[in-house]
Amino acid sequence: MSEVISFSTALRERSSTAHASSEHAGFMADLVRGDGTRDDYIALTAQHWFIYEALEAAADRMRNDPVAKVFISDKLTRLPALEADLEFLIGPDWREKIAPLPTTQRYVQRINEVGSTWAGGFVAHHYTRYLGDLSGGQYIGRLMSRRFGFETNGIGFYLFDDIADPAAFKEVYREQLDAAPWDDAEKERVIDEVLVAYRFNTELFDDLARAKAAAIA
């Protein structure tokens, strides 16, 4: 008799390959290895702003949804930190100097779509971004701090001051995933949407690499 695994475990296992592909995309791998520049980091931060503007607007819309509201926590909010980072990195006129790349536009469109109509889809994007931020994102923040001499200015996005124990927070989040009232078909839809989110992330890194190459040329 095969062992029954939890939904959160199935979700993590089924998305592990997509997660690894995203992490090892050329642009991000260069940034982590030390081959990326401060401008590369700024370019990534700028795209994050568009993504989290959409995600956190979706969270506001979903606050009264009986399924989605369980996952929404103000402790996760990233937009104010991203805006402070961009002001530090670019200057007070940062809004006039950034624009969404093609993948970011599609990513935002998808978040807006599911974040208005489908709790499971919203949770899929919420899970992909925020649990990633509380996991590998912590390592990236420390790395960027050392590499570019940031203290807190510039890496506020990666600092979750209101979450004292990220591991415990993630464990509770996974318990909430396991408790969500989804049947098997809906669980499959949620996993598929997590894979969509990872694909957007990978394609965004490809876009960033192309934009960098075009700027150099």
C-alpha positions as CSV (number, residue, x, y, z in Angstrom):
1,M,0.0,0.0,0.0
2,S,1.5,3.3,-1.1
3,E,2.1,6.0,1.4
4,V,-0.3,9.0,1.2
5,I,1.7,12.2,1.0
6,S,0.4,15.6,2.0
7,F,-0.7,18.2,-0.5
8,S,2.1,20.6,0.5
9,T,4.7,17.8,0.0
10,A,3.2,16.8,-3.4
11,L,3.3,20.5,-4.4
12,R,6.9,20.9,-3.4
13,E,8.0,17.6,-5.1
14,R,6.0,18.2,-8.3
15,S,7.4,21.7,-8.7
16,S,11.0,21.0,-7.6
17,T,12.3,20.6,-11.2
18,A,10.7,23.9,-12.3
19,H,12.0,25.6,-9.2
20,A,15.6,24.4,-9.9
21,S,15.3,25.5,-13.6
22,S,14.2,29.0,-12.5
23,E,17.0,29.3,-9.9
24,H,19.7,28.2,-12.4
25,A,18.5,30.4,-15.3
26,G,21.6,32.2,-16.7
27,F,20.8,35.8,-15.5
28,M,20.1,34.7,-11.9
29,A,22.9,32.2,-11.8
30,D,25.3,35.0,-12.8
31,L,24.0,37.3,-10.2
32,V,24.4,34.6,-7.5
33,R,27.9,33.6,-8.7
34,G,29.2,37.1,-8.6
35,D,29.2,37.7,-12.4
36,G,26.2,40.0,-12.2
37,T,26.5,43.7,-11.6
38,R,24.8,46.2,-9.4
39,D,22.8,47.3,-12.4
40,D,21.6,43.7,-12.9
41,Y,20.4,43.6,-9.4
42,I,18.5,46.9,-9.9
43,A,16.9,45.6,-13.1
44,L,15.7,42.5,-11.2
45,T,14.4,44.7,-8.3
46,A,12.5,46.9,-10.7
47,Q,10.7,43.9,-12.3
48,H,9.8,42.6,-8.8
49,W,8.0,45.9,-8.1
50,F,5.5,45.3,-11.0
51,I,5.0,41.7,-9.9
52,Y,4.4,42.5,-6.2
53,E,2.2,45.5,-7.0
54,A,-0.1,43.0,-8.8
55,L,0.2,40.3,-6.2
56,E,-0.5,42.5,-3.3
57,A,-3.5,44.2,-5.1
58,A,-4.8,40.7,-5.6
59,A,-4.3,39.9,-1.9
60,D,-6.5,43.0,-1.1
61,R,-9.2,41.7,-3.4
62,M,-9.0,38.2,-1.9
63,R,-9.1,39.2,1.8
64,N,-12.7,38.2,2.2
65,D,-12.4,35.0,0.2
66,P,-12.9,32.1,2.7
67,V,-10.1,30.0,1.2
68,A,-7.6,32.7,0.2
69,K,-7.8,34.8,3.3
70,V,-6.2,32.1,5.4
71,F,-2.9,32.6,3.5
72,I,-2.9,36.4,3.4
73,S,-0.7,38.1,6.1
74,D,0.5,41.7,6.3
75,K,3.8,40.3,7.6
76,L,4.5,39.3,4.0
77,T,3.9,42.6,2.4
78,R,6.8,43.6,0.2
79,L,5.7,46.6,-1.8
80,P,6.8,49.3,0.7
81,A,10.2,47.7,1.0
82,L,10.6,47.4,-2.8
83,E,9.7,51.1,-3.2
84,A,12.3,52.1,-0.5
85,D,14.9,49.9,-2.2
86,L,14.2,51.5,-5.6
87,E,14.4,55.0,-4.2
88,F,17.8,54.1,-2.7
89,L,19.1,52.3,-5.8
90,I,17.8,54.6,-8.5
91,G,16.6,57.8,-6.9
92,P,13.4,59.6,-6.1
93,D,12.3,59.5,-9.7
94,W,12.6,55.7,-9.9
95,R,9.0,55.3,-11.2
96,E,9.8,57.2,-14.4
97,K,12.9,55.1,-15.0
98,I,11.5,51.5,-14.8
99,A,9.2,49.6,-17.2
100,P,7.9,46.0,-17.2
101,L,9.6,43.6,-19.5
102,P,7.4,41.5,-21.8
103,T,7.3,38.5,-19.5
104,T,6.6,40.7,-16.5
105,Q,3.6,42.1,-18.4
106,R,2.3,38.6,-19.0
107,Y,3.0,37.5,-15.4
108,V,1.1,40.6,-14.0
109,Q,-1.8,39.9,-16.4
110,R,-2.0,36.3,-15.1
111,I,-1.9,37.4,-11.4
112,N,-4.6,40.0,-12.1
113,E,-6.7,37.4,-13.8
114,V,-6.5,34.6,-11.2
115,G,-6.4,37.1,-8.3
116,S,-9.8,38.3,-9.2
117,T,-11.6,35.1,-10.0
118,W,-9.9,32.0,-8.5
119,A,-8.7,31.5,-4.9
120,G,-6.6,28.4,-5.7
121,G,-4.8,30.3,-8.5
122,F,-4.1,33.2,-6.3
123,V,-2.7,31.0,-3.6
124,A,-0.5,29.3,-6.2
125,H,1.2,32.6,-7.1
126,H,1.2,33.7,-3.4
127,Y,2.9,30.4,-2.4
128,T,5.5,30.5,-5.2
129,R,6.6,34.1,-4.5
130,Y,6.5,34.4,-0.7
131,L,7.7,31.0,0.3
132,G,10.5,31.5,-2.1
133,D,11.3,34.8,-0.5
134,L,11.4,33.2,2.9
135,S,13.7,30.4,1.6
136,G,16.2,31.0,-1.1
137,G,15.4,34.7,-1.1
138,Q,17.1,35.0,2.4
139,Y,20.3,33.7,1.0
140,I,20.1,36.0,-2.1
141,G,19.6,39.0,0.2
142,R,22.6,38.2,2.3
143,L,24.7,37.6,-0.9
144,M,23.7,40.9,-2.5
145,S,24.4,42.7,0.8
146,R,28.0,41.4,0.9
147,R,28.6,41.9,-2.8
148,F,27.3,45.4,-3.2
149,G,28.0,46.7,0.3
150,F,24.3,47.1,1.3
151,E,23.3,47.1,4.9
152,T,19.5,47.4,4.9
153,N,19.0,50.0,2.2
154,G,18.8,48.3,-1.1
155,I,17.9,44.8,0.3
156,G,14.7,45.7,2.3
157,F,12.8,43.4,0.0
158,Y,14.5,40.4,1.5
159,L,14.1,41.5,5.1
160,F,11.0,40.2,6.9
161,D,11.3,42.1,10.1
162,D,7.8,41.0,11.3
163,I,8.6,37.3,10.9
164,A,10.9,36.2,13.7
165,D,11.1,32.6,12.6
166,P,10.8,32.1,8.8
167,A,11.0,28.3,9.2
168,A,8.1,28.2,11.6
169,F,6.1,30.6,9.4
170,K,6.6,28.3,6.4
171,E,5.6,25.3,8.3
172,V,2.3,26.9,9.3
173,Y,1.8,27.9,5.7
174,R,2.2,24.3,4.5
175,E,-0.3,23.2,7.2
176,Q,-2.7,25.7,5.8
177,L,-2.2,24.3,2.3
178,D,-2.9,20.8,3.6
179,A,-6.1,22.0,5.3
180,A,-7.4,23.9,2.2
181,P,-10.8,22.5,1.1
182,W,-9.7,21.4,-2.3
183,D,-10.6,18.1,-4.0
184,D,-8.1,16.2,-6.0
185,A,-9.0,18.0,-9.3
186,E,-8.5,21.4,-7.7
187,K,-5.2,20.4,-6.1
188,E,-4.0,19.4,-9.6
189,R,-5.1,22.8,-10.9
190,V,-3.2,24.6,-8.1
191,I,0.0,22.6,-8.8
192,D,-0.3,23.4,-12.5
193,E,-0.6,27.1,-11.6
194,V,2.5,26.9,-9.5
195,L,4.3,25.5,-12.5
196,V,3.0,28.4,-14.5
197,A,4.4,30.8,-11.9
198,Y,7.8,29.2,-12.0
199,R,7.8,29.3,-15.8
200,F,7.1,33.1,-15.7
201,N,10.1,33.5,-13.3
202,T,12.4,31.5,-15.6
203,E,11.2,33.5,-18.7
204,L,11.7,36.7,-16.8
205,F,15.4,35.9,-16.2
206,D,15.7,35.2,-19.9
207,D,14.1,38.6,-20.6
208,L,16.5,40.3,-18.2
209,A,19.5,38.6,-19.9
210,R,18.2,39.7,-23.4
211,A,17.7,43.3,-22.1
212,K,21.2,43.3,-20.7
213,A,22.7,42.0,-23.9
214,A,20.8,44.6,-25.9
215,A,22.0,47.4,-23.7
216,I,25.6,46.3,-24.0
217,A,25.3,46.0,-27.8
